[in-house]
């Protein structure tokens, strides 16, 4: 049996007046996901535990069949795993966004989706100019980077209250700065970053061309040294993960999945959808399982762009779901699951903990009679699974003969 999980990050949404009270998923043309819904089983699942904040770290752990409440040790530590960063027992790693802050407000959580080359130059310049003892910076992709800090009190540093910058777009930043014991050093580093980055030539050029500068770092999502049970030990399957973001790839590495790099996969609207589908199919020649994650739909939600979200949803359906489904043709010897990790509503521009719609199709999956793949149609079947872990255990369970 081959198992395929396809994750359109943050795709689930709320009805919008601009779309005649339809969600972007309902407004999009998605014949392939609709085919799966009509011929498979679609309902709702809860991916975010009530006790945890809604985020891609929590949601993707759940969709890989892990209990976030038991296995989560911070978002940044998952990303560090993908970059090969070794976290020591006396260190805490932080997600380090390059952001645009003006007049005390969060203008852009991604610094205009700054290019990786520009961002790398800024982060490396910051590390040299800051010259802070016991601090290391690691450039990532686009606006996403990491900072490792040595500390005398790891538990208290891990317990700091930090806020994702995409949650506060357009709002004053002061109420959301890191807070708690030992936060002073973080605040000093963030303040100093404004002074260092503002005058950098890259940011001057970006402003001259009308682009948002990366004029500050934002520290959040801290994590500590950690490990996860291996996927093969847990489910008896070998597998691979395909994603453009360090977070998802980091989870994959930690659980022992092959991490496949797809040329042109960049985590944004123009990612290489077609390439992800082909690499996924190729991976199944060797493996039993593949997990394909697409970030573009989440970015559209954070940007408050319903037109882009519809377009990204349609690209996901046409270039990933379609080719993979058509490759197998018949629901024999294969199971396909499509499910967002969490909602990212266009109206709120941030993550939501509401249940998400899923659709399963394949060997041993009985049809539920759903008309299409959408939030509204899935809700008619109710909440089928109370956790992502429950859903994945059901999905990966072999058909009884």
Secondary structure, DSSP 8 states (H G I E B T S, - for coil): -EEEEEEETT-----BGGGTSB-HHHHS--HHHHHHHHHSEEEEE--S-TTS---HHHHHHHHTT--HHHH---HHHHHHHHTT----TTEEEEEEEEEEEETTEEEETTTTT--HHHHHHHHHHHHHHH--TTEEEEEEETTEEEEEEE-S-HHHHHT-B---GGGSTTSBSGGGS-BSTT-HHHHHHHHHHHHHHTT-HHHHHHHHTT-----EEEEEEEE-S-----HHHHHS--EEEE-SSHHHHHHHHHTT-EEE--TT--SSTT--HHHHHHHHHHHTTT-SEEEEEE-HHHHHHHTT-HHHHHHHHHHHIIIIIHHHHHHH-SSSSEEEEEE-SSEEETTTTEEE-S-EEEEEEETT------SSSSHHHHHHT-EEESSHHHHHHHHTS----
